[in-house]
Amino acid sequence: MRLRTLLASLATVTAVIGGLALAMPAGATTAAAPFADPSKAPGGNFDLSVWQLQEPVGSPGKPTTIPSSRLQGSNGFQDDYFYTDKRDGAMTFWAPEKGVTTPNSNYARSELREMNRGGSAADWSLSGSHKLQATLRVVSVTKNVCVGQIHLGSGGSSTKPLVELYYRANGDIVLGTENSPEGGQTLHNVGHVSVGKTWNYTIGVSGGDTIDLTVNGSTTHYAIPSSFFPYKQYFKAGSYNQSSSDSTTNGARVGFYGLTVSHS
C-alpha cells in the first residue's frame, strides 16, 4: 500500500511538471527555468537572448545598457542592480530613487527591453497576438514601481508607453493606459497583493485594437485609441521605480520567477 501511494505521488508530480511545460503558449520564449539555480547568474536560469538590460548607472541622460550577448549564460552579467537572489533563484532588479535616468524620465530603472534574437530592437505591429507573461514579487518599494510595459516603438515621434503596470507600496496593482501618443494616462485598479507575496500577470494585445490584462487569473480588456495605430511596440519588464530623491538606499526591488514573451 505504501509503495502504491508513493508511485501515485510520483505520477502526480510528473503530471504537474508536464502540465507546466505544456502550458506555455505556442511560439513562446520561456525566460525562466522551472527550478532556478541560485548559484547561477540570471542568464543561467533565464533565456535572456531576447532582452537587453538598462541600469540606473552611467552618465546623465545615458544609462548603461547591457546587450543580450553579455546577459546570457550561467556566468553572464550581474551586479548590484541585476542579480540572482541567492535564496530562491529569482532574477532580481534593484532601482534606487537616486540614479541615472533616460532623457524622457525623472525616474531610475533596472529594466529589460525586448529585443529580437538577431540583436535588433523588437518593434512589432499591433496586429496579431502579443503577450508578456510574468511571475514575480515586489520585495520592497518606497512608493510605486512599474513592473511591466508595452512601449511605443517606431511610427512617430512619441516616446510614451502604451501600457504601464504599477505596483503601489500599499499593495495595489494599477494599470495605466495612455490616452494618446501626446500623453495623459488613465489608471485602472486591477488587484491587490501584499508586499513580498508572489503574483502573476499577462499583458497582451489582440485584434490590433485591444489590450488584454490578466492579474492572478482575473482578466480585463481595454480599447486602444486609434491614434496609436501607426506605432509599433515592444515589451519591457523589471523595476522601473516611480519615485525620486537623493537616496541611494530607498527604491524598488523586484524578483521575477518567470518571464515569457510570445508573438503570433
C-alpha positions in Angstrom: 0.0 0.0 0.0 2.8 2.4 0.9 4.6 1.6 -2.4 1.4 2.2 -4.3 0.9 5.5 -2.6 4.4 6.6 -3.4 4.1 5.6 -7.0 0.8 7.5 -7.3 2.5 10.6 -5.8 5.4 10.4 -8.2 3.0 10.1 -11.1 1.2 13.3 -9.9 4.4 15.2 -9.7 5.3 14.1 -13.2 1.9 15.2 -14.5 2.3 18.6 -12.8 5.7 19.2 -14.3 4.4 18.1 -17.7 1.5 20.4 -17.4 3.7 23.3 -16.7 5.7 22.6 -19.8 2.6 22.3 -22.0 1.0 25.4 -20.5 3.4 27.7 -22.4 1.8 29.4 -25.4 2.8 28.4 -28.9 5.9 30.3 -30.1 6.7 31.4 -26.6 10.2 32.4 -25.4 10.5 31.0 -21.9 12.8 33.1 -19.7 12.6 31.0 -16.5 13.7 27.5 -15.6 11.1 25.6 -13.5 13.6 25.4 -10.7 16.2 28.2 -10.8 19.7 27.6 -9.5 20.7 30.3 -7.0 24.3 29.8 -7.8 24.0 30.9 -11.4 23.7 34.4 -12.9 20.2 35.3 -14.2 21.3 34.2 -17.7 21.9 30.7 -16.4 18.3 30.3 -15.3 16.5 32.6 -17.8 16.6 32.8 -21.6 17.9 36.4 -22.0 18.5 36.1 -25.7 15.5 38.3 -26.4 16.3 41.1 -23.9 18.8 43.8 -23.2 19.2 45.5 -19.8 19.1 49.1 -18.8 20.6 50.1 -15.5 20.4 53.2 -13.2 24.1 54.0 -13.7 26.1 55.7 -16.4 26.4 59.3 -17.5 23.5 61.8 -17.1 20.8 61.1 -19.7 22.7 58.0 -20.9 22.0 55.0 -18.6 24.3 52.0 -19.1 22.9 49.3 -21.4 23.9 45.7 -21.2 23.4 43.8 -24.5 21.9 40.3 -24.7 25.2 38.7 -25.5 26.6 39.7 -22.1 23.5 38.7 -20.2 23.4 35.1 -21.4 24.8 32.0 -19.7 25.5 30.8 -16.1 28.4 33.2 -15.8 26.6 36.1 -17.5 26.4 39.6 -16.3 25.1 40.5 -12.9 25.8 43.3 -10.4 24.1 45.2 -7.6 21.2 46.3 -9.8 20.6 43.0 -11.6 21.4 39.6 -10.0 20.2 36.2 -8.9 18.7 36.1 -5.4 20.8 33.5 -3.6 17.9 32.4 -1.5 15.4 31.4 -4.2 17.0 32.0 -7.7 14.8 35.0 -8.6 16.0 37.3 -11.3 16.2 40.5 -9.2 16.1 44.1 -10.3 17.1 47.0 -8.0 16.3 50.6 -8.8 17.1 53.3 -6.2 15.4 56.6 -6.0 18.7 58.3 -7.0 20.1 57.0 -10.2 20.9 57.8 -13.9 17.7 58.3 -15.9 16.8 58.5 -19.6 16.3 62.0 -21.1 12.5 61.5 -21.1 12.1 60.3 -17.5 12.8 61.5 -13.9 13.0 58.0 -12.6 15.7 55.4 -12.4 15.2 51.9 -13.6 16.8 48.4 -13.8 14.7 47.0 -16.6 14.8 44.6 -19.6 13.9 45.9 -23.0 12.6 43.4 -25.6 15.0 42.5 -28.5 14.9 40.2 -31.5 17.1 37.1 -31.4 19.3 38.6 -34.1 20.2 41.5 -31.9 18.0 44.2 -33.3 15.4 46.1 -31.2 12.0 44.4 -31.1 9.4 46.6 -33.0 6.1 44.8 -33.6 2.8 45.9 -35.1 -0.4 45.9 -33.1 -1.9 43.3 -35.5 -1.7 39.7 -34.4 -1.4 38.4 -30.8 1.4 39.5 -28.4 1.8 38.5 -24.8 4.2 39.3 -21.9 3.7 36.9 -19.0 5.4 37.1 -15.6 5.5 35.6 -12.2 7.1 38.0 -9.7 7.1 39.5 -6.2 7.9 43.1 -5.2 10.5 42.6 -2.4 10.4 46.3 -1.4 9.1 49.6 -2.8 9.2 53.1 -1.4 6.1 54.4 -3.2 5.4 52.9 -6.6 7.1 50.8 -9.2 6.3 49.8 -12.8 6.9 46.1 -13.4 5.8 45.7 -17.0 5.2 47.8 -20.1 4.1 47.9 -23.7 6.1 50.8 -25.1 5.8 52.7 -28.3 8.5 52.0 -30.9 8.8 53.3 -34.4 6.0 55.0 -36.3 6.1 58.6 -34.9 7.9 60.9 -32.5 6.2 59.9 -29.2 8.3 58.2 -26.6 5.3 57.3 -24.4 4.3 53.8 -23.2 1.0 52.4 -24.4 0.6 50.5 -21.1 2.3 50.5 -17.7 1.6 48.1 -14.9 2.3 49.6 -11.5 2.6 48.1 -8.0 2.0 50.6 -5.2 3.6 50.5 -1.7 0.1 49.7 -0.2 -0.1 46.5 -2.3 -2.5 47.9 -5.0 -1.8 46.8 -8.6 -2.8 49.5 -11.1 -2.8 49.5 -14.9 -2.0 52.8 -16.7 -3.3 53.1 -20.2 -2.1 56.1 -22.3 -4.8 58.3 -23.7 -2.8 59.3 -26.8 0.8 59.4 -28.1 0.9 63.0 -26.8 0.3 61.9 -23.2 -2.2 61.6 -20.5 -2.8 58.4 -18.6 -5.9 56.7 -17.3 -5.5 54.5 -14.2 -7.4 51.3 -13.5 -7.3 49.3 -10.2 -6.8 45.7 -11.2 -5.7 43.9 -8.0 -4.1 43.8 -4.6 -1.2 41.7 -3.3 0.8 42.3 -0.1 4.4 43.3 -0.5 6.7 40.3 -0.6 3.9 38.0 -2.0 4.2 36.2 -5.3 1.7 37.1 -8.1 1.5 36.9 -11.9 0.4 39.0 -14.8 -0.2 38.8 -18.5 -0.1 41.9 -20.6 -1.3 41.3 -24.1 -2.5 42.9 -27.4 -5.1 41.2 -29.6 -7.1 42.1 -32.7 -4.9 45.1 -33.3 -7.0 47.3 -31.1 -7.4 45.7 -27.6 -5.2 45.5 -24.5 -5.8 42.2 -22.6 -4.6 42.2 -18.9 -4.7 39.2 -16.6 -3.7 39.5 -12.9 -3.8 36.4 -10.8 -6.4 34.8 -13.2 -8.7 37.9 -13.5 -8.9 39.4 -17.0 -9.9 42.8 -18.2 -9.9 44.4 -21.6 -9.2 48.0 -22.8 -9.6 49.6 -26.2 -6.5 51.0 -27.9 -7.2 54.6 -29.2 -6.8 54.8 -33.0 -4.0 57.5 -32.5 -1.7 54.6 -31.5 -2.3 52.5 -34.7 0.6 53.9 -36.7 3.1 52.9 -34.0 4.9 49.7 -33.5 5.6 48.4 -29.9 7.9 46.4 -27.7 7.7 44.9 -24.2 9.6 45.9 -21.0 9.8 44.3 -17.6 11.8 44.8 -14.4 11.9 47.5 -11.8 11.1 51.0 -13.2 11.0 53.0 -9.9 8.3 55.7 -9.9 9.8 58.0 -7.2 13.0 60.0 -6.9 15.0 61.6 -4.2 18.7 61.9 -3.1 18.6 58.4 -1.5 20.5 55.5 -2.9 19.0 53.1 -0.3 15.3 53.8 -0.9 13.8 52.4 -4.1 12.2 49.3 -5.6 13.5 45.8 -5.6 11.6 43.2 -7.7 12.2 39.5 -8.2 11.0 37.6 -11.2 10.4 33.8 -11.2 9.0 33.6 -14.7 9.0 35.7 -17.8 7.6 34.8 -21.2 7.2 36.7 -24.4 5.1 35.3 -27.3 4.0 36.6 -30.7 1.7 35.0 -33.2 
